[in-house]
Amino acid sequence: MSTLESHPDLPDTEALVRRVAEIIGNCRSMPLSSSVRLDNKDEVLELLEDAASRLPEEIKQARWLLKERQEFLEKMQREGDDILEAARVRAERMVQRTEIVREAQHTARVTVDDAREEARRLRHEAEDYCDQKLASFEIVLERTIKTVQAGREKLSFTPPPPMDGRDTGIAGIEAGDDTLSGEDGFFDQDRG
């Protein structure tokens, strides 16, 4: 029995990732900035670590499902082989009655074909299920990565607000400061 099956009250990985997205989406903006302030960083990190630790468990479940499907295919093959062998034995006993022999062979073939078709259908369903689960994990992880990247980009490109409340331009020079213009500028070596 898996960890998730033994604890049905625990949220699944997708729910944890959605909770992280909700926390980040509900963060308040910092004054005079488009950056957000993450007050509960520890909670977000804990949720992400919990989600990451559960991914291997869910992948184990998918592998278990594939193993079970393979065992079912083998069982169906054995049953089909048994039915075919039983039909062959019965047919040998009734050589005089060719019609019965033909009917037994036909029934055996139909049963084997049905078993193979059922096994093929179950294999496709199991593969589709695993593919859907992995695709949903991929989407959730891509969204989380994009959200984290966007947040990091905002943090890396947003200049800090001025400390004294004055409007500053490039490199902290106040608006209206004439130190870069006119003859009092940096390039006074041209004076003669």
C-alpha positions in Angstrom: 0.0 0.0 0.0 1.5 3.4 -1.0 2.0 6.4 1.3 -0.7 8.3 -0.4 -3.2 5.5 -0.2 -2.5 5.1 3.6 -3.0 8.8 4.1 -6.0 9.8 2.0 -6.5 13.0 4.0 -3.1 14.5 2.7 -3.3 16.8 -0.3 -1.8 15.5 -3.5 1.2 17.1 -5.4 -1.0 19.1 -7.7 -2.9 20.6 -4.7 0.4 21.5 -3.0 1.6 23.3 -6.2 -1.7 25.1 -6.6 -1.4 26.3 -2.9 2.0 27.7 -3.7 0.6 29.5 -6.7 -2.2 30.8 -4.6 0.2 32.1 -1.9 2.3 33.9 -4.5 -0.7 35.2 -6.3 -2.1 36.7 -3.1 1.2 38.5 -2.1 0.9 42.2 -1.5 2.7 44.7 -3.7 5.5 46.7 -2.2 4.8 50.4 -2.0 5.7 52.3 -5.2 6.8 49.1 -6.9 5.4 46.3 -9.0 7.4 43.8 -6.9 5.6 41.7 -4.3 6.5 40.9 -0.8 6.4 37.2 0.2 5.7 37.1 3.9 5.5 33.3 4.2 8.6 32.2 2.4 9.1 29.2 4.7 5.5 28.0 4.0 6.1 28.2 0.3 9.4 26.4 0.5 7.9 23.7 2.7 5.0 23.2 0.3 7.4 22.9 -2.7 9.6 20.4 -0.8 6.5 18.4 0.1 5.3 18.4 -3.5 8.8 17.4 -4.7 9.0 14.5 -2.2 5.6 13.2 -3.3 6.4 13.2 -7.0 8.5 10.0 -6.7 5.6 8.3 -4.9 3.2 9.2 -7.7 5.7 8.0 -10.3 5.9 4.7 -8.3 2.2 4.4 -8.5 2.3 4.9 -12.3 5.0 2.2 -12.5 3.0 -0.1 -10.3 0.0 0.4 -12.6 2.2 -0.5 -15.6 3.6 -3.6 -13.8 0.0 -4.7 -12.9 -1.0 -4.3 -16.6 2.0 -6.5 -17.6 1.0 -9.1 -15.1 -2.5 -9.0 -16.4 -1.3 -9.4 -20.0 0.8 -12.4 -19.0 -2.1 -14.0 -17.1 -4.4 -13.5 -20.1 -1.8 -15.0 -22.3 -1.5 -18.1 -20.0 -5.3 -18.4 -19.8 -5.4 -18.2 -23.6 -2.7 -20.8 -23.9 -4.5 -23.0 -21.4 -7.8 -22.7 -23.4 -6.0 -23.5 -26.6 -4.2 -26.5 -25.1 -7.5 -27.8 -23.6 -9.2 -27.4 -27.0 -6.3 -29.3 -28.7 -6.6 -32.2 -26.2 -10.3 -32.3 -26.6 -10.0 -32.2 -30.4 -7.6 -35.1 -30.4 -10.0 -37.2 -28.4 -12.8 -36.6 -30.8 -11.0 -37.1 -34.1 -14.0 -39.0 -35.4 -16.2 -35.9 -35.0 -14.5 -33.3 -37.1 -17.4 -30.8 -36.6 -16.8 -30.7 -32.8 -13.1 -30.4 -33.3 -13.6 -27.4 -35.6 -16.0 -25.8 -33.2 -13.5 -26.2 -30.3 -10.7 -24.7 -32.3 -12.9 -21.8 -33.3 -13.9 -21.2 -29.7 -10.3 -21.3 -28.6 -9.3 -18.8 -31.3 -12.1 -16.5 -30.4 -11.3 -16.7 -26.7 -7.6 -16.0 -27.4 -8.4 -13.1 -29.7 -10.8 -11.7 -27.1 -8.2 -12.0 -24.4 -5.6 -10.3 -26.6 -8.0 -7.5 -27.5 -8.9 -7.0 -23.8 -5.2 -7.0 -22.9 -4.5 -4.5 -25.7 -7.4 -2.3 -24.5 -6.2 -2.4 -20.9 -2.6 -1.6 -22.0 -3.8 1.4 -23.9 -5.9 2.6 -21.0 -3.0 2.2 -18.6 -0.6 4.1 -20.9 -3.2 6.9 -21.5 -3.7 7.2 -17.7 0.1 7.4 -17.1 0.5 9.9 -19.9 -2.3 12.1 -18.5 -0.8 12.0 -15.0 2.7 12.8 -16.3 1.3 15.6 -18.5 -0.6 17.2 -15.7 2.6 17.0 -13.5 4.5 18.6 -16.3 2.0 21.5 -16.7 1.9 22.2 -13.0 5.7 22.2 -12.8 6.0 24.4 -15.9 3.6 26.9 -14.4 5.4 26.9 -11.1 8.7 27.4 -12.9 7.3 30.3 -15.0 5.9 31.9 -11.9 9.1 31.6 -10.0 11.1 32.9 -13.0 8.7 35.9 -13.4 9.0 36.7 -9.7 12.8 36.5 -9.9 12.9 38.7 -13.0 10.8 41.3 -11.3 13.0 41.3 -8.3 16.2 41.6 -10.4 15.0 44.5 -12.6 13.0 46.6 -10.1 15.2 49.5 -8.7 14.7 50.2 -5.0 12.6 53.3 -4.2 14.5 56.5 -3.1 15.1 56.7 0.6 14.4 60.4 1.1 11.3 60.6 -1.1 12.9 62.9 -3.7 12.5 62.0 -7.4 15.8 60.8 -8.7 16.8 60.0 -12.3 19.6 58.0 -13.6 22.2 56.8 -11.1 20.6 58.6 -8.2 20.9 62.1 -9.5 18.0 64.3 -8.5 15.7 65.7 -11.2 16.7 69.2 -11.9 20.4 68.7 -10.9 22.5 70.4 -13.6 25.8 68.8 -12.8 25.8 66.9 -16.1 24.8 69.8 -18.3 26.5 73.0 -19.3 30.1 74.0 -18.6 30.0 72.6 -15.0 29.8 69.1 -16.4 32.3 66.3 -16.0 34.2 67.1 -19.2 35.9 70.3 -18.1 39.2 69.3 -19.8 38.0 71.0 -23.0 38.2 74.4 -21.4 41.0 76.5 -22.5 
